[in-house]
Amino acid sequence: MKPRTATHLALALLVAAGLSVSPGSASAQSSTTRKAASANSSTAKKSGKKSARKTTSSRGRKKGQTAPTVDRVTQIQQALAKDGSYNGTPSGKWDDSTVAAMKKFQDAHGLNPSGKLDAKTLQQLGLGAQTAGVAPPMPPVSSSGSTSSSKTIARKQ
């Protein structure tokens, strides 16, 4: 098929897609689509070029928290043992005795005794950030945004 014919076919397809197509002409449209696809592939084969299609895998962020590492669980168990809530030897495994110790610790410190890790529990154990669980996260402050807002305030006064 000549490149000119393929171009005309592609333009006709674009025009047909832009217009409202009746249900009866759906079979004609699908055959036109198939012809255009075969024309494009045969043109690519003749020119020796590969198609420009890129296959990318979408690896978005996973929802939820990840499980703590063995080292982190060991740190938590050591902190619970130091408090007297955990009686075993720190193993790095999140088992039933760790959950029970976590519940005991949370109850003794006025926290929700769920047995699960949260920011306030880690903070009480001395393993969390000082600001964790205290207030909602704040967006980062950019230096250019703060200077323009201070100029705006100065103008208003």
Secondary structure, 3 states (H helix, E strand, C coil): CCHHHHHHHHHHHHHHHHCCCCHHHHHHHHHHHHHHHHHHHHHHHHHCCCCCCCCCCCCCCCCCCCCCCHHHHHHHHHHHHHHCCCCCCCCCCCCHHHHHHHHHHHHHCCCCCCCCCCHHHHHHHCCCCCCCCCCCCCCCCCHHHHHHHHHHHHHHC
